[in-house]
Amino acid sequence: MALVTGGSRGIGAAIARRLAGDGLRVALTYSASPDRADQVVREIERAGGRALSLRADAADPEAVTAAVERTAAAFGRLDVLVSNAGVASVGRVEELAPEQIDRMIDVNVRGVLHVIRAALSHLGDGGRIITIGSVNAERVPFAGGAAYAMTKAAIAGLVRGLARDLGPRGINVNNIQPGPTANDRMSADSPAADAMLQWLALSRIATPEEIAGLVSYLAGPEAGYITGASLTIDGGFTA
């Protein structure tokens, strides 16, 4: 059974739908889009799956812990945690408001750590933890991405350490680093997407479903010997 944070839209919604299609019961969290979260649940249920949506700001440890507990209570156990919720503010460090930097750290770093801590009492042998980082942890070819890249690089380090800590318990921990991916703010045919092509080997940005496909693989039995890895899926952004 799976919990996907930030599962109401974009990559998170695609992950929730894919894991449900793989046969997992799926809980997804949202912070401000109940209608969209409920729509994802309805789509999963129409396809024959089982899902529920839970309101939880990723930066609120108590809300995140409650979401984990409700997921485990509803499904009887927790097999897969996908920490996907994230925020981004672009701007030079001297230009960003302190609140913007704090929010990125609270959601992208502390939020990931809090949800993993909450999940550890429910994950058993064979459990999977998958974080959604960013290719910007490896490469930042534009100005204004330093603070965001810092938060995503922290997750890559967290995953390496957790793999050591949790390996004896049979829990695999991995990080996915997407490149430019279509979302609510950047459709595949938008000027923003076109601007990304200068950094890509392929002539398009990713779809959320492609990122979800890699999550599906890491959550499945064939990925049982992968842990502590940051796997880049970026269309050649770092080539």
N, C-alpha and C positions, 0 to 999 in steps of 0.2 A: 504494500500500500504506500502511497506517495503523498508528500506535501510539497507544493510549489509556491514559494513566496513571490509576490508580485505577478500573480497569474491571471489578471483580468484583461491583459492586452499584450500585443506585441509578441516578443519571444516567450514570455511567461505563459501566455494563452496557448501558443503553439505547443509548448512543452506539455501543458496539462492535457491538451487534446491527444497528443501523441502517446503519452504514457497510458491514458485511458484506452486508446486503441490497442495498446500492447497488453491490455487485460488487467491493469492496476486500477484499484479504486483511488480516486484523486481528490485531495483537498487543495484549494487554492486560496491564497490571501490577497486582499486588496486594501488600499488605504483610503481611496476617495472615489471609487467607481463601482458602486454596488450593482448598478444596472448592467454594466459590462461584465462583471464577474458572474452575475446570474445568467447572462446570455451564454457564457462559456459552459456553465453547468448544464444549461438546457441543451446545448449542442452535444455535449458528452452523453447525456441521458437519452436523447433521441437516437444516438448511435448505439444504444444498448449498454452504455457504461454507467458507472455510479460516481457521483461527485458532490462536493459541497463547497460553498464559498464562506470565507471567514474574514471579518474585518480585523486587520491588525497592521498598524504602522510598523514598518520594519525597524524603526529607531526606538520603539517602545519595548523594553525587555519584558515587561509584564504582559503586554498584549501578545507578543510573539510566543511567550511561554504558554499562555492560555490557548493559542491556536494549535500548538503542538499537542497539548493535552486533549483538546477537543478532537483532533484528528485521530489520535490513538484510541480514544474512547469510542469514536464512531466506527472505526474500521477494525478495532481489536489489536492492531499493532502498527508499526511504522517500519517500512523496508527501505524506502528511498526518500531522501531529503534533497530538494533542489532549491538552493538559495539563489534566487534570481533577482529579487527586488533591488533596484538601484536608481540613483539620481545622478544628474550631471549638470554642472554649471561651467561654462567656458568663459575664460577671461584670464588675463595675467594675474599672478598672485597679488600684486599690489592694487589691482583693480577690483577684485572680487570682495564682496562684503564678508566680514567674519562669519556672519550667519550662513552664507552660502557654503563656505568651506566647512563649517561645523556640520551642516546638514549632510554634506557628502561623506564626511567621516562617520557620522552617526548611522547613516543608512548603509553605506558601501563597506564599512569596516566593522564597526561595533555591531551593527544589525546582523551581519553574517555570523560573527562570533556568538552573539546571543542565541540565534536560532539553532546553531549547531549544539551549543551547550544544553539547550532545552531538549533537543532530540536525542542526546546520547543515552538517556535512561530508557529509551524505547527501541533504539536500534540494536539488533543482535548480530550474531555471526552471519556474514553475507550481506550486511547492510551497506548501503551506498550513500555517500554524501557527495553532491555535485554542486560546485559553485559556478556562477556565470560572471566571469571577469571581463576583461577587454584586451584587445590587441594593443591598446595604448599603454599597457604595462610593458610592452616590448618596444614600441616605436611611437613617437609623437612628432609627426612631420609638419605640424602646424603650430602657430603660436596660441597660447591660451589654454593648453591642455595639461599643464603641469600638476595642478592640484588633483584633478580627476585621475590622471595617470598614477599619482602617488597612492590613491586609495585602491586602485586595481592591482598595483604591484604588491601592496600589502596582502591582498588575498592570495596571490601566488605563493608568497612566503608562508602564510598560514596553512595552506594546503600541504606544503612539503612537511612542515612540522607535525601536523595532525596525522599524516600518513604514518609517521614513525610512532606516534602515541597510540594510534588506534589499530595498527596492524596486528598486534597480538590478540585483539578482540575480533579479528576477521572482518573489519570494516574498511572498505576502500574509500579513499578521499581523492577527488580529482577536480580540476578547474578547467573550464572551457573559456577560451578567449576569442570571442567573435570579432570579426572586422566590421566594416560598415554594413548595416543590416536595415532593411526596410522596416519602418515603424509609423506611428501616428504622425510624427513630425517630418518624416522623410519617406515619401513614396518612391518606388523604384524608378519612376520616370520624372522625378522632380529635379529642379535645378540643383538642389542640395546634393542629390545622388550623383548627378553629372559631375559635380565638383570633386567628388571622391574618386572618380575614375583615374585621375592623374597618379594616384598612389597604388592602383590595383593592377595585377597582372591580367585578371579577367575583366571583361568589358561590362560588368554589372555588379551591383551590390547583392548581398545575400538575402535570402528569404528567411523569415522566422522558422519556417518548417525545416530548413536545412540545419539550423542550430539545434532544433528539437530532435532531429535524426541522430546527432552525435550524443545528445543526452540519452536517448533511447539505447544506444549502443553501450554507453558506460553503465547504464542501469541494468543491463542484461548479463546473462551468464558468460558470454564470450569475452567480456572485459574483466573477468575475475582476477587477472594478473596485472592489471594496470592500477597503480596507486601513486599518489604524490606527484602526478603529472599535471602540467598546464598544456592543454591541447589547443593549438591555434587553428581556427577555421576562418580564413580571412581573404580568400580570393587572391592571394599573392601580395597582400599589403606589406608583409615583412620579407618578401623574397628579395 
